[in-house]
């Protein structure tokens, strides 16, 4: 990011260091991490310009299928290429800088056409045609394709690196890839999606996802399917944290009607003890992946302000399950829509609380292991910046 103006991170090193202490001694992230616009801008520049999850590979599986995402002032498009491989580009025309695509997802037939002056681009980003450029000197169309962005697919997750400088994606995803592959995440198809506008910081949502101590009071229907203290911590290499939840006897998944699952078969290859568990993972910074016996749920978090996050929640099933007569995913979707809205409510209460003058950050329960791990991933990035020498302006 040489040559770019960097936003300074205005946090106290001792406050951040308190979060990096061992769980039993640690203190939660400072309130300014959730409320300060300057911290938010720093996160967009330094956290969300590394690897982020744009969505699921099935959404860009066909040539011309695309996802459009926004990170602060930046917008990028991931598009299925003519050879079946996804490409990613900045969502900007090379002529006068107009935004090319405005919908969050969709499909183009043969080319991407700028809505301003009709410059058009092939699905691989190459410039296809222009207008009125015949007299322009030293204009080589092959040099004016869309600006590429680094992209990779791991376990069905489309990962994008706007900086172009992040470590290898395999290092970022790490051992989580094995779990994604075990649940055939890449081969699943979408059966539903809901987008939410949550009046809370993105980190509050990540923390909330990473624990279920709140479940008995906030999610009684969920707690009826899985005891809030059940399951085990799962550890491994990579920028993620997570664990398992054990389904109660008689529940085959997380859904309405006692988790009966409308008679759906499990994901191919899921068997034995896996049929009685749900795995949940937070892949830093913006993907929350829930692996159920019969479906996968994916949340992606898109920060819009220090106190506002857009959340896209999607449900993925085996294609054969979707094609079966009588397939109905509403029991799962409606169940999680209710749980999501319950979560957003308490996240919004937290957002209101942490901005109260006089509030000081709390302490972790020793059972909030994943919350602490999620916060550590944030705090480690803060600390890297706080250790960097600052330029003195004379």
CORWOZI-V339775 format. One record per helix or strand. SS is the DSSP state (a for helix, b for strand). FROM is the first residue (numbers start at 1). TO is the last residue. If there is no record, write none. Layout:
ss=[SS | SS]
from=[FROM | FROM]
to=[TO | TO]
//
This chain:
ss=[a | b | a | a | b | a | b | b | b | b | b | b | b | a | b | b | a | a | a | b | a | a | a | b | b | a | a | a | b | b | b | b | a | a | b | a]
from=[13 | 27 | 32 | 37 | 51 | 57 | 65 | 74 | 86 | 105 | 112 | 120 | 127 | 141 | 148 | 157 | 169 | 176 | 185 | 188 | 202 | 215 | 220 | 233 | 240 | 256 | 261 | 272 | 277 | 287 | 296 | 308 | 319 | 330 | 363 | 369]
to=[19 | 27 | 35 | 46 | 56 | 60 | 71 | 80 | 90 | 107 | 113 | 121 | 129 | 143 | 154 | 161 | 173 | 182 | 187 | 198 | 209 | 218 | 225 | 234 | 246 | 259 | 263 | 276 | 283 | 291 | 305 | 318 | 323 | 354 | 363 | 387]
//
